[in-house]
Amino acid sequence: MCSSDLPVTLRLFRQPGTRIAAVSTLAPVQLLALRAAAAGVQVRVLTSRPRQWQPLLARGADAMAVPLGSELPPPSGPSLVVDDRPEDARRLGETVAWRCRIDVRTPATGGDLRTLTGADLLLVGGLVPDLALAATSGMGVSVPHLAQLTTPAQGTIGVLRRGALDYVTLDPTSEELGLLSQVG
């Protein structure tokens, strides 16, 4: 991912674990999962729509979709868990050391979104103005123009961290683009 032609680095794997909420956007989560799986990271996707994930997870030796409600074993090293239940209103999932957990959501109200601002970062795209305002204020960011969060350019998302917002363009390789088009 890059912002204004400069790469944006996301620290996914760290001692306390990392929680990410992907709000109204799936492509960056799929790209992160694809890259993590290709790098040999343990990837688990909790989903009721495995067809959206199988071609991407096939790239990793230790990557798979798991049925909803399954118990996840403690990671033996860095691991990525994607909870792909976008319509389910719920609290953010818990994480453990060296695990990055990404919760995919499609909030309908500012109240739904407020449950997500406890995440370490939000990946957002195509939000209605009220939700864009709730996301930025919940992460302590003042943005004079929310247009890039409400009507982003193709392949662009907002990355919100406490007190910071970057607009990034997804930059998949041609091979990654081919895999992503199979699920898109």
N, CA, C and O atoms as a DFTB+ gen file, in Angstrom:
736 C
 N C O
     1  1       0.846      -1.164       0.000
     2  2       0.000       0.000       0.000
     3  2       0.895       1.232       0.000
     4  3       1.959       1.233       0.619
     5  1       0.471       2.260      -0.682
     6  2       1.283       3.468      -0.679
     7  2       0.403       4.698      -0.553
     8  3      -0.765       4.679      -0.944
     9  1       0.956       5.752      -0.016
    10  2       0.276       7.008       0.217
    11  2       1.081       8.107      -0.446
    12  3       2.257       8.299      -0.133
    13  1       0.457       8.822      -1.352
    14  2       1.148       9.913      -2.043
    15  2       2.491       9.440      -2.579
    16  3       3.501      10.128      -2.426
    17  1       2.507       8.284      -3.199
    18  2       3.695       7.680      -3.784
    19  2       4.728       7.234      -2.755
    20  3       5.815       6.799      -3.137
    21  1       4.425       7.328      -1.472
    22  2       5.318       6.833      -0.424
    23  2       4.671       5.613       0.221
    24  3       3.465       5.616       0.468
    25  1       5.439       4.585       0.492
    26  2       4.851       3.398       1.132
    27  2       4.335       3.725       2.534
    28  3       4.893       4.564       3.242
    29  1       3.273       3.050       2.909
    30  2       2.745       3.130       4.269
    31  2       3.005       1.775       4.906
    32  3       2.587       0.742       4.383
    33  1       3.687       1.785       6.022
    34  2       4.034       0.553       6.718
    35  2       3.028       0.308       7.834
    36  3       2.751       1.192       8.644
    37  1       2.491      -0.896       7.862
    38  2       1.590      -1.303       8.928
    39  2       2.283      -2.386       9.740
    40  3       2.709      -3.403       9.193
    41  1       2.393      -2.168      11.031
    42  2       3.037      -3.156      11.903
    43  2       1.957      -4.134      12.369
    44  3       1.247      -3.883      13.343
    45  1       1.851      -5.243      11.659
    46  2       0.795      -6.203      11.942
    47  2       1.115      -7.126      13.105
    48  3       0.229      -7.465      13.890
    49  1       2.359      -7.530      13.224
    50  2       2.731      -8.527      14.219
    51  2       3.623      -7.894      15.276
    52  3       4.717      -7.412      14.986
    53  1       3.125      -7.906      16.518
    54  2       3.861      -7.303      17.625
    55  2       3.487      -8.017      18.908
    56  3       2.501      -8.753      18.957
    57  1       4.275      -7.799      19.942
    58  2       4.106      -8.496      21.220
    59  2       2.680      -8.411      21.765
    60  3       2.130      -9.451      22.126
    61  1       2.052      -7.245      21.847
    62  2       0.712      -7.250      22.436
    63  2      -0.387      -7.704      21.478
    64  3      -1.543      -7.803      21.887
    65  1      -0.064      -7.980      20.229
    66  2      -1.081      -8.285      19.232
    67  2      -1.596      -6.999      18.614
    68  3      -1.404      -5.916      19.165
    69  1      -2.240      -7.118      17.490
    70  2      -2.751      -5.955      16.757
    71  2      -4.197      -6.211      16.375
    72  3      -4.537      -7.287      15.883
    73  1      -5.059      -5.206      16.606
    74  2      -6.464      -5.290      16.203
    75  2      -6.732      -4.246      15.135
    76  3      -6.433      -3.063      15.301
    77  1      -7.306      -4.717      14.026
    78  2      -7.650      -3.856      12.900
    79  2      -9.127      -4.056      12.607
    80  3      -9.631      -5.178      12.664
    81  1      -9.818      -2.974      12.294
    82  2     -11.194      -3.066      11.813
    83  2     -11.200      -2.559      10.375
    84  3     -10.756      -1.445      10.099
    85  1     -11.700      -3.372       9.478
    86  2     -11.854      -2.978       8.073
    87  2     -13.315      -2.607       7.900
    88  3     -14.199      -3.456       8.014
    89  1     -13.564      -1.332       7.622
    90  2     -14.921      -0.803       7.590
    91  2     -15.317      -0.525       6.145
    92  3     -14.741       0.333       5.476
    93  1     -16.315      -1.273       5.681
    94  2     -16.867      -1.097       4.330
    95  2     -15.846      -1.291       3.232
    96  3     -15.939      -0.660       2.179
    97  1     -14.879      -2.149       3.461
    98  2     -13.876      -2.430       2.436
    99  2     -13.310      -3.828       2.673
   100  3     -12.990      -4.181       3.808
   101  1     -13.185      -4.619       1.618
   102  2     -12.651      -5.966       1.748
   103  2     -11.326      -6.139       1.007
   104  3     -10.487      -6.935       1.429
   105  1     -11.126      -5.414      -0.078
   106  2      -9.929      -5.602      -0.914
   107  2      -8.611      -5.472      -0.146
   108  3      -7.731      -6.311      -0.341
   109  1      -8.426      -4.465       0.718
   110  2      -7.142      -4.401       1.419
   111  2      -6.934      -5.570       2.373
   112  3      -5.799      -5.998       2.584
   113  1      -8.005      -6.089       2.949
   114  2      -7.892      -7.237       3.850
   115  2      -7.483      -8.469       3.050
   116  3      -6.631      -9.244       3.482
   117  1      -8.094      -8.641       1.888
   118  2      -7.726      -9.772       1.041
   119  2      -6.273      -9.672       0.597
   120  3      -5.569     -10.681       0.559
   121  1      -5.817      -8.469       0.263
   122  2      -4.426      -8.276      -0.150
   123  2      -3.475      -8.569       1.006
   124  3      -2.453      -9.226       0.808
   125  1      -3.794      -8.095       2.206
   126  2      -2.953      -8.385       3.377
   127  2      -2.910      -9.885       3.661
   128  3      -1.846     -10.429       3.955
   129  1      -4.056     -10.555       3.575
   130  2      -4.097     -11.999       3.826
   131  2      -3.296     -12.756       2.769
   132  3      -2.572     -13.698       3.091
   133  1      -3.425     -12.352       1.529
   134  2      -2.682     -12.983       0.436
   135  2      -1.179     -12.845       0.658
   136  3      -0.431     -13.812       0.513
   137  1      -0.746     -11.641       1.011
   138  2       0.689     -11.407       1.230
   139  2       1.196     -12.145       2.469
   140  3       2.303     -12.685       2.459
   141  1       0.402     -12.171       3.525
   142  2       0.809     -12.890       4.730
   143  2       0.926     -14.387       4.439
   144  3       1.897     -15.022       4.851
   145  1      -0.047     -14.948       3.740
   146  2      -0.016     -16.373       3.406
   147  2       1.190     -16.699       2.530
   148  3       1.861     -17.708       2.747
   149  1       1.467     -15.851       1.544
   150  2       2.607     -16.080       0.649
   151  2       3.932     -15.987       1.398
   152  3       4.919     -16.600       0.992
   153  1       3.959     -15.217       2.498
   154  2       5.182     -15.062       3.291
   155  2       5.349     -16.189       4.318
   156  3       6.336     -16.219       5.053
   157  1       4.386     -17.111       4.367
   158  2       4.498     -18.229       5.291
   159  2       3.881     -17.997       6.654
   160  3       4.066     -18.808       7.561
   161  1       3.148     -16.899       6.818
   162  2       2.479     -16.606       8.087
   163  2       1.238     -17.493       8.196
   164  3       0.557     -17.741       7.201
   165  1       0.950     -17.964       9.403
   166  2      -0.281     -18.720       9.636
   167  2      -1.457     -17.763       9.439
   168  3      -1.520     -16.718      10.086
   169  1      -2.390     -18.115       8.548
   170  2      -3.556     -17.283       8.267
   171  2      -4.810     -18.125       8.464
   172  3      -4.930     -19.223       7.921
   173  1      -5.745     -17.590       9.251
   174  2      -7.042     -18.228       9.461
   175  2      -8.123     -17.202       9.155
   176  3      -8.083     -16.077       9.654
   177  1      -9.084     -17.596       8.337
   178  2     -10.189     -16.707       7.981
   179  2     -11.485     -17.343       8.463
   180  3     -11.879     -18.409       7.990
   181  1     -12.144     -16.679       9.409
   182  2     -13.458     -17.102       9.894
   183  2     -14.480     -16.460       8.973
   184  3     -14.620     -15.237       8.955
   185  1     -15.196     -17.277       8.206
   186  2     -16.091     -16.703       7.211
   187  2     -17.216     -17.654       6.847
   188  3     -17.073     -18.873       6.933
   189  1     -18.325     -17.081       6.443
   190  2     -19.425     -17.870       5.891
   191  2     -19.395     -17.802       4.365
   192  3     -20.274     -18.355       3.704
   193  1     -18.408     -17.140       3.813
   194  2     -18.268     -17.034       2.357
   195  2     -16.847     -17.446       1.922
   196  3     -16.063     -16.610       1.474
   197  1     -16.530     -18.734       2.059
   198  2     -15.173     -19.205       1.762
   199  2     -14.739     -19.002       0.311
   200  3     -13.540     -18.931       0.042
   201  1     -15.671     -18.906      -0.620
   202  2     -15.290     -18.679      -2.019
   203  2     -14.585     -17.346      -2.217
   204  3     -13.813     -17.184      -3.161
   205  1     -14.846     -16.389      -1.329
   206  2     -14.170     -15.090      -1.392
   207  2     -12.712     -15.201      -0.971
   208  3     -11.934     -14.272      -1.189
   209  1     -12.329     -16.330      -0.369
   210  2     -11.012     -16.457       0.237
   211  2     -10.157     -17.595      -0.308
   212  3      -8.932     -17.478      -0.329
   213  1     -10.770     -18.695      -0.751
   214  2     -10.006     -19.890      -1.122
   215  2      -8.874     -19.633      -2.120
   216  3      -7.761     -20.098      -1.874
   217  1      -9.089     -18.919      -3.232
   218  2      -7.967     -18.711      -4.161
   219  2      -6.796     -17.961      -3.524
   220  3      -5.640     -18.175      -3.890
   221  1      -7.100     -17.096      -2.584
   222  2      -6.045     -16.309      -1.927
   223  2      -5.291     -17.152      -0.910
   224  3      -4.071     -17.039      -0.788
   225  1      -6.006     -17.991      -0.186
   226  2      -5.393     -18.790       0.872
   227  2      -4.610     -19.972       0.312
   228  3      -3.733     -20.510       0.988
   229  1      -4.916     -20.375      -0.902
   230  2      -4.210     -21.495      -1.525
   231  2      -2.729     -21.187      -1.724
   232  3      -1.938     -22.096      -1.976
   233  1      -2.347     -19.919      -1.613
   234  2      -0.958     -19.499      -1.804
   235  2      -0.090     -19.776      -0.580
   236  3       1.135     -19.691      -0.665
   237  1      -0.702     -20.106       0.550
   238  2       0.076     -20.292       1.774
   239  2       0.049     -21.727       2.263
   240  3      -0.963     -22.416       2.132
   241  1       1.147     -22.171       2.820
   242  2       1.236     -23.531       3.342
   243  2       0.405     -23.699       4.606
   244  3      -0.038     -24.806       4.912
   245  1       0.187     -22.608       5.348
   246  2      -0.558     -22.687       6.605
   247  2      -1.662     -21.633       6.610
   248  3      -1.762     -20.833       7.540
   249  1      -2.489     -21.640       5.564
   250  2      -3.573     -20.668       5.440
   251  2      -4.857     -21.410       5.095
   252  3      -4.866     -22.281       4.226
   253  1      -5.943     -21.057       5.783
   254  2      -7.209     -21.740       5.509
   255  2      -8.397     -20.937       6.020
   256  3      -8.287     -20.131       6.943
   257  1      -9.543     -21.190       5.381
   258  2     -10.813     -20.687       5.886
   259  2     -11.302     -21.701       6.921
   260  3     -11.184     -22.910       6.724
   261  1     -11.849     -21.194       8.021
   262  2     -12.365     -22.083       9.061
   263  2     -13.826     -21.752       9.312
   264  3     -14.245     -20.608       9.136
   265  1     -14.602     -22.743       9.721
   266  2     -16.025     -22.499       9.975
   267  2     -16.219     -21.500      11.110
   268  3     -15.421     -21.432      12.045
   269  1     -17.290     -20.733      11.007
   270  2     -17.627     -19.796      12.071
   271  2     -17.831     -20.557      13.371
   272  3     -18.380     -21.659      13.374
   273  1     -17.399     -19.980      14.447
   274  2     -17.535     -20.600      15.756
   275  2     -16.399     -21.531      16.130
   276  3     -16.376     -22.060      17.242
   277  1     -15.457     -21.742      15.224
   278  2     -14.325     -22.625      15.517
   279  2     -13.380     -21.962      16.506
   280  3     -13.219     -20.742      16.508
   281  1     -12.763     -22.772      17.340
   282  2     -11.750     -22.280      18.258
   283  2     -10.436     -22.119      17.507
   284  3     -10.064     -22.977      16.706
   285  1      -9.747     -21.039      17.761
   286  2      -8.452     -20.807      17.138
   287  2      -7.356     -21.184      18.129
   288  3      -7.351     -20.699      19.260
   289  1      -6.434     -22.039      17.717
   290  2      -5.350     -22.399      18.625
   291  2      -4.404     -21.215      18.807
   292  3      -4.356     -20.326      17.956
   293  1      -3.657     -21.196      19.901
   294  2      -2.669     -20.127      20.060
   295  2      -1.669     -20.201      18.905
   296  3      -1.322     -21.291      18.450
   297  1      -1.213     -19.051      18.437
   298  2      -0.259     -19.079      17.325
   299  2       1.091     -19.627      17.775
   300  3       1.499     -19.438      18.921
   301  1       1.770     -20.300      16.870
   302  2       3.115     -20.788      17.166
   303  2       4.159     -19.777      16.718
   304  3       5.353     -19.975      16.944
   305  1       3.734     -18.736      16.108
   306  2       4.562     -17.632      15.624
   307  2       3.617     -16.546      15.163
   308  3       2.445     -16.564      15.539
   309  1       4.073     -15.610      14.373
   310  2       3.156     -14.579      13.871
   311  2       1.981     -15.223      13.145
   312  3       2.160     -16.165      12.373
   313  1       0.771     -14.708      13.398
   314  2      -0.407     -15.246      12.728
   315  2      -1.389     -14.122      12.428
   316  3      -1.399     -13.079      13.082
   317  1      -2.209     -14.371      11.420
   318  2      -3.239     -13.423      11.005
   319  2      -4.580     -14.128      11.083
   320  3      -4.745     -15.220      10.539
   321  1      -5.545     -13.504      11.763
   322  2      -6.907     -14.001      11.820
   323  2      -7.800     -12.932      11.210
   324  3      -7.773     -11.772      11.620
   325  1      -8.587     -13.336      10.229
   326  2      -9.561     -12.436       9.617
   327  2     -10.941     -12.930      10.017
   328  3     -11.292     -14.082       9.758
   329  1     -11.724     -12.065      10.649
   330  2     -13.103     -12.379      11.012
   331  2     -13.988     -11.679       9.993
   332  3     -14.275     -10.489      10.116
   333  1     -14.415     -12.425       8.995
   334  2     -15.178     -11.870       7.883
   335  2     -16.668     -12.140       8.069
   336  3     -17.255     -13.005       7.420
   337  1     -17.250     -11.372       8.973
   338  2     -18.700     -11.378       9.184
   339  2     -19.146      -9.922       9.157
   340  3     -19.479      -9.361      10.202
   341  1     -19.159      -9.292       7.962
   342  2     -19.330      -7.843       7.883
   343  2     -20.636      -7.310       8.444
   344  3     -20.660      -6.192       8.959
   345  1     -21.718      -8.063       8.365
   346  2     -23.019      -7.552       8.791
   347  2     -23.306      -7.785      10.268
   348  3     -24.258      -7.216      10.803
   349  1     -22.506      -8.608      10.936
   350  2     -22.757      -8.930      12.343
   351  2     -22.282      -7.815      13.253
   352  3     -21.101      -7.469      13.255
   353  1     -23.201      -7.249      14.028
   354  2     -22.824      -6.270      15.041
   355  2     -22.225      -7.038      16.212
   356  3     -22.870      -7.929      16.763
   357  1     -21.008      -6.703      16.594
   358  2     -20.328      -7.392      17.685
   359  2     -19.159      -6.542      18.155
   360  3     -18.764      -5.580      17.497
   361  1     -18.627      -6.909      19.281
   362  2     -17.441      -6.228      19.782
   363  2     -16.243      -6.672      18.970
   364  3     -16.294      -7.693      18.283
   365  1     -15.170      -5.912      19.045
   366  2     -13.934      -6.325      18.389
   367  2     -13.448      -7.624      19.009
   368  3     -13.556      -7.826      20.219
   369  1     -12.922      -8.490      18.184
   370  2     -12.370      -9.741      18.687
   371  2     -11.087      -9.493      19.458
   372  3     -10.376      -8.516      19.221
   373  1     -10.809     -10.387      20.373
   374  2      -9.584     -10.282      21.157
   375  2      -8.417     -10.879      20.376
   376  3      -8.599     -11.691      19.469
   377  1      -7.243     -10.463      20.748
   378  2      -6.055     -11.003      20.105
   379  2      -5.047     -11.400      21.170
   380  3      -5.205     -11.078      22.348
   381  1      -4.028     -12.091      20.744
   382  2      -2.954     -12.527      21.638
   383  2      -1.634     -12.059      21.038
   384  3      -1.600     -11.517      19.933
   385  1      -0.567     -12.269      21.765
   386  2       0.753     -11.839      21.307
   387  2       1.057     -12.392      19.916
   388  3       0.786     -13.555      19.618
   389  1       1.609     -11.556      19.101
   390  2       2.075     -11.879      17.751
   391  2       0.966     -12.264      16.786
   392  3       1.230     -12.803      15.711
   393  1      -0.273     -11.987      17.167
   394  2      -1.401     -12.249      16.276
   395  2      -2.017     -10.921      15.851
   396  3      -2.263     -10.041      16.675
   397  1      -2.254     -10.798      14.578
   398  2      -3.006      -9.669      14.052
   399  2      -4.413     -10.172      13.766
   400  3      -4.600     -11.185      13.092
   401  1      -5.381      -9.461      14.278
   402  2      -6.787      -9.823      14.049
   403  2      -7.448      -8.687      13.284
   404  3      -7.407      -7.528      13.696
   405  1      -8.057      -9.048      12.159
   406  2      -8.772      -8.063      11.339
   407  2     -10.252      -8.421      11.359
   408  3     -10.645      -9.510      10.940
   409  1     -11.068      -7.492      11.850
   410  2     -12.516      -7.660      11.855
   411  2     -13.089      -6.886      10.676
   412  3     -12.917      -5.670      10.586
   413  1     -13.774      -7.589       9.770
   414  2     -14.400      -6.965       8.602
   415  2     -15.817      -6.578       8.991
   416  3     -16.590      -7.419       9.450
   417  1     -16.161      -5.296       8.808
   418  2     -17.478      -4.790       9.235
   419  2     -18.101      -3.871       8.203
   420  3     -17.416      -3.236       7.401
   421  1     -19.428      -3.823       8.248
   422  2     -20.198      -2.860       7.464
   423  2     -21.173      -2.196       8.443
   424  3     -22.341      -2.579       8.514
   425  1     -20.693      -1.203       9.194
   426  2     -21.563      -0.592      10.206
   427  2     -22.679       0.222       9.552
   428  3     -22.507       0.799       8.479
   429  1     -23.833       0.251      10.234
   430  2     -24.975       1.005       9.718
   431  2     -25.144       2.344      10.428
   432  3     -25.736       3.274       9.881
   433  1     -24.615       2.438      11.659
   434  2     -24.788       3.663      12.440
   435  2     -23.461       4.053      13.093
   436  3     -22.518       3.264      13.153
   437  1     -23.421       5.290      13.579
   438  2     -22.250       5.746      14.321
   439  2     -22.024       4.905      15.564
   440  3     -20.880       4.700      15.969
   441  1     -23.098       4.413      16.180
   442  2     -22.982       3.541      17.345
   443  2     -22.266       2.241      17.000
   444  3     -21.435       1.753      17.767
   445  1     -22.602       1.682      15.825
   446  2     -21.908       0.468      15.372
   447  2     -20.423       0.749      15.203
   448  3     -19.579      -0.071      15.565
   449  1     -20.116       1.909      14.655
   450  2     -18.727       2.263      14.383
   451  2     -17.957       2.530      15.675
   452  3     -16.767       2.226      15.758
   453  1     -18.622       3.094      16.682
   454  2     -17.933       3.398      17.942
   455  2     -17.344       2.140      18.584
   456  3     -16.334       2.222      19.282
   457  1     -17.959       0.985      18.359
   458  2     -17.400      -0.244      18.931
   459  2     -16.077      -0.603      18.271
   460  3     -15.322      -1.420      18.800
   461  1     -15.789      -0.003      17.122
   462  2     -14.586      -0.339      16.378
   463  2     -13.416       0.596      16.657
   464  3     -12.280       0.280      16.304
   465  1     -13.671       1.737      17.281
   466  2     -12.590       2.706      17.472
   467  2     -11.599       2.283      18.553
   468  3     -10.631       2.997      18.810
   469  1     -11.823       1.142      19.184
   470  2     -10.829       0.574      20.088
   471  2      -9.753      -0.186      19.336
   472  3      -8.789      -0.656      19.942
   473  1      -9.902      -0.313      18.032
   474  2      -8.899      -1.002      17.217
   475  2      -7.626      -0.170      17.147
   476  3      -7.643       1.043      17.357
   477  1      -6.524      -0.846      16.847
   478  2      -5.261      -0.125      16.667
   479  2      -5.290       0.713      15.398
   480  3      -4.669       1.774      15.331
   481  1      -6.012       0.234      14.394
   482  2      -6.216       1.034      13.189
   483  2      -7.466       0.602      12.471
   484  3      -7.936      -0.527      12.610
   485  1      -7.998       1.535      11.693
   486  2      -9.177       1.293      10.873
   487  2      -8.783       1.408       9.416
   488  3      -8.069       2.335       9.034
   489  1      -9.240       0.477       8.606
   490  2      -9.135       0.569       7.154
   491  2     -10.530       0.934       6.681
   492  3     -11.468       0.165       6.890
   493  1     -10.688       2.089       6.049
   494  2     -12.025       2.559       5.691
   495  2     -12.095       2.960       4.227
   496  3     -11.113       3.397       3.627
   497  1     -13.289       2.796       3.676
   498  2     -13.517       3.213       2.298
   499  2     -14.993       3.263       2.003
   500  3     -15.746       2.378       2.410
   501  1     -15.411       4.294       1.295
   502  2     -16.792       4.414       0.860
   503  2     -17.808       4.539       1.977
   504  3     -18.872       3.922       1.915
   505  1     -17.500       5.327       3.000
   506  2     -18.417       5.515       4.121
   507  2     -19.400       6.641       3.825
   508  3     -19.080       7.579       3.095
   509  1     -20.597       6.543       4.396
   510  2     -21.514       7.672       4.333
   511  2     -20.933       8.768       5.227
   512  3     -20.178       8.466       6.152
   513  1     -21.272      10.040       4.968
   514  2     -20.641      11.143       5.712
   515  2     -20.706      11.019       7.234
   516  3     -19.722      11.309       7.914
   517  1     -21.849      10.595       7.779
   518  2     -21.956      10.476       9.237
   519  2     -20.967       9.453       9.798
   520  3     -20.377       9.668      10.857
   521  1     -20.791       8.339       9.081
   522  2     -19.851       7.320       9.534
   523  2     -18.408       7.767       9.349
   524  3     -17.551       7.455      10.176
   525  1     -18.134       8.496       8.273
   526  2     -16.779       9.023       8.065
   527  2     -16.414       9.977       9.191
   528  3     -15.295       9.943       9.702
   529  1     -17.355      10.823       9.577
   530  2     -17.120      11.755      10.677
   531  2     -16.927      11.003      11.995
   532  3     -16.045      11.352      12.780
   533  1     -17.743       9.975      12.245
   534  2     -17.601       9.188      13.473
   535  2     -16.262       8.459      13.502
   536  3     -15.635       8.366      14.558
   537  1     -15.817       7.940      12.362
   538  2     -14.535       7.217      12.307
   539  2     -13.371       8.151      12.607
   540  3     -12.498       7.816      13.408
   541  1     -13.351       9.309      11.976
   542  2     -12.228      10.226      12.187
   543  2     -12.238      10.788      13.600
   544  3     -11.189      10.871      14.239
   545  1     -13.397      11.171      14.093
   546  2     -13.429      11.723      15.449
   547  2     -13.117      10.640      16.483
   548  3     -12.463      10.923      17.487
   549  1     -13.572       9.405      16.253
   550  2     -13.279       8.307      17.170
   551  2     -11.799       7.981      17.254
   552  3     -11.328       7.466      18.268
   553  1     -11.064       8.280      16.188
   554  2      -9.620       8.030      16.179
   555  2      -8.828       9.314      16.449
   556  3      -7.601       9.323      16.356
   557  1      -9.537      10.398      16.782
   558  2      -8.860      11.640      17.148
   559  2      -8.237      12.370      15.981
   560  3      -7.182      12.988      16.122
   561  1      -8.886      12.304      14.824
   562  2      -8.361      12.957      13.622
   563  2      -9.349      14.017      13.166
   564  3     -10.549      13.762      13.067
   565  1      -8.840      15.192      12.894
   566  2      -9.668      16.260      12.357
   567  2      -9.417      16.349      10.852
   568  3      -8.287      16.565      10.414
   569  1     -10.472      16.183      10.075
   570  2     -10.351      16.187       8.618
   571  2     -11.316      17.225       8.059
   572  3     -12.526      17.107       8.250
   573  1     -10.795      18.247       7.367
   574  2     -11.686      19.276       6.842
   575  2     -12.578      18.783       5.703
   576  3     -13.699      19.266       5.543
   577  1     -12.098      17.840       4.923
   578  2     -12.875      17.325       3.786
   579  2     -12.888      15.798       3.850
   580  3     -11.841      15.154       3.781
   581  1     -14.075      15.236       3.982
   582  2     -14.206      13.795       4.136
   583  2     -14.413      13.074       2.804
   584  3     -14.659      11.868       2.791
   585  1     -14.318      13.785       1.699
   586  2     -14.647      13.204       0.395
   587  2     -13.843      11.946       0.083
   588  3     -14.374      11.011      -0.517
   589  1     -12.569      11.909       0.481
   590  2     -11.773      10.720       0.171
   591  2     -12.209       9.496       0.982
   592  3     -11.906       8.363       0.609
   593  1     -12.908       9.721       2.073
   594  2     -13.446       8.594       2.841
   595  2     -14.860       8.228       2.386
   596  3     -15.276       7.080       2.534
   597  1     -15.597       9.189       1.837
   598  2     -16.966       8.924       1.408
   599  2     -17.038       8.483      -0.052
   600  3     -17.866       7.642      -0.400
   601  1     -16.196       9.031      -0.895
   602  2     -16.155       8.653      -2.319
   603  2     -14.705       8.509      -2.757
   604  3     -14.199       9.328      -3.524
   605  1     -14.038       7.468      -2.271
   606  2     -12.620       7.301      -2.586
   607  2     -12.417       6.940      -4.061
   608  3     -13.291       6.357      -4.703
   609  1     -11.262       7.297      -4.567
   610  2     -10.888       6.879      -5.913
   611  2     -10.757       5.363      -5.933
   612  3     -10.512       4.746      -4.896
   613  1     -10.918       4.768      -7.091
   614  2     -10.794       3.317      -7.238
   615  2      -9.469       2.829      -6.641
   616  3      -8.403       3.330      -6.996
   617  1      -9.544       1.854      -5.739
   618  2      -8.344       1.277      -5.146
   619  2      -7.734       2.091      -4.018
   620  3      -6.638       1.769      -3.559
   621  1      -8.413       3.138      -3.557
   622  2      -7.904       3.987      -2.481
   623  2      -8.712       3.755      -1.208
   624  3      -9.935       3.626      -1.253
   625  1      -8.022       3.704      -0.081
   626  2      -8.680       3.572       1.217
   627  2      -8.052       4.549       2.196
   628  3      -6.973       5.090       1.952
   629  1      -8.738       4.765       3.296
   630  2      -8.178       5.544       4.388
   631  2      -7.645       4.601       5.454
   632  3      -8.283       3.601       5.785
   633  1      -6.479       4.921       5.987
   634  2      -5.896       4.169       7.099
   635  2      -5.857       5.121       8.274
   636  3      -5.077       6.073       8.293
   637  1      -6.708       4.855       9.258
   638  2      -6.816       5.696      10.448
   639  2      -6.112       5.042      11.620
   640  3      -6.374       3.889      11.960
   641  1      -5.205       5.804      12.236
   642  2      -4.561       5.428      13.490
   643  2      -4.838       6.557      14.465
   644  3      -5.279       7.632      14.057
   645  1      -4.593       6.337      15.715
   646  2      -4.814       7.408      16.698
   647  2      -4.099       8.668      16.240
   648  3      -2.871       8.698      16.157
   649  1      -4.866       9.705      15.946
   650  2      -4.304      11.000      15.584
   651  2      -3.731      11.107      14.185
   652  3      -3.114      12.122      13.861
   653  1      -3.910      10.101      13.344
   654  2      -3.314      10.147      12.000
   655  2      -4.234       9.491      10.977
   656  3      -4.921       8.512      11.269
   657  1      -4.230      10.047       9.787
   658  2      -4.976       9.500       8.661
   659  2      -4.095       9.544       7.429
   660  3      -3.550      10.591       7.079
   661  1      -3.958       8.404       6.774
   662  2      -3.270       8.331       5.488
   663  2      -4.264       7.832       4.466
   664  3      -5.066       6.945       4.759
   665  1      -4.223       8.383       3.282
   666  2      -4.982       7.842       2.157
   667  2      -4.002       7.018       1.357
   668  3      -2.967       7.521       0.922
   669  1      -4.322       5.760       1.163
   670  2      -3.397       4.868       0.480
   671  2      -4.063       4.253      -0.747
   672  3      -5.278       4.067      -0.808
   673  1      -3.225       3.952      -1.699
   674  2      -3.660       3.266      -2.902
   675  2      -3.132       1.843      -2.834
   676  3      -1.938       1.617      -2.639
   677  1      -4.033       0.895      -2.997
   678  2      -3.601      -0.491      -3.012
   679  2      -2.737      -0.690      -4.244
   680  3      -3.053      -0.194      -5.325
   681  1      -1.664      -1.406      -4.075
   682  2      -0.699      -1.561      -5.158
   683  2      -0.335      -3.034      -5.339
   684  3       0.809      -3.430      -5.114
   685  1      -1.337      -3.859      -5.757
   686  2      -1.028      -5.273      -5.933
   687  2      -0.151      -5.514      -7.160
   688  3      -0.213      -4.774      -8.141
   689  1       0.661      -6.558      -7.084
   690  2       1.448      -6.964      -8.244
   691  2       0.484      -7.535      -9.290
   692  3      -0.692      -7.747      -8.993
   693  1       0.963      -7.778     -10.487
   694  2       0.082      -8.332     -11.524
   695  2      -0.409      -9.729     -11.127
   696  3      -1.554     -10.078     -11.413
   697  1       0.432     -10.525     -10.481
   698  2       0.006     -11.850     -10.025
   699  2      -1.071     -11.722      -8.941
   700  3      -2.075     -12.433      -8.974
   701  1      -0.860     -10.814      -7.981
   702  2      -1.855     -10.592      -6.935
   703  2      -3.161     -10.085      -7.534
   704  3      -4.242     -10.503      -7.117
   705  1      -3.066      -9.201      -8.492
   706  2      -4.263      -8.663      -9.139
   707  2      -5.058      -9.785      -9.805
   708  3      -6.287      -9.797      -9.747
   709  1      -4.352     -10.729     -10.440
   710  2      -5.030     -11.871     -11.043
   711  2      -5.763     -12.713     -10.027
   712  3      -6.887     -13.144     -10.280
   713  1      -5.147     -12.959      -8.872
   714  2      -5.794     -13.728      -7.817
   715  2      -6.982     -12.973      -7.220
   716  3      -8.036     -13.560      -6.972
   717  1      -6.807     -11.675      -6.992
   718  2      -7.888     -10.874      -6.426
   719  2      -9.084     -10.803      -7.376
   720  3     -10.229     -10.754      -6.926
   721  1      -8.829     -10.799      -8.679
   722  2      -9.937     -10.744      -9.639
   723  2     -10.747     -12.044      -9.630
   724  3     -11.912     -12.043     -10.029
   725  1     -10.154     -13.138      -9.187
   726  2     -10.880     -14.414      -9.097
   727  2     -11.941     -14.404      -8.003
   728  3     -12.912     -15.157      -8.073
   729  1     -11.762     -13.554      -6.992
   730  2     -12.695     -13.517      -5.867
   731  2     -13.563     -12.263      -5.888
   732  3     -14.534     -12.165      -5.137
   733  1     -13.219     -11.314      -6.739
   734  2     -13.847     -10.009      -6.737
   735  2     -15.180      -9.932      -7.300
   736  3     -15.775      -8.855      -7.332
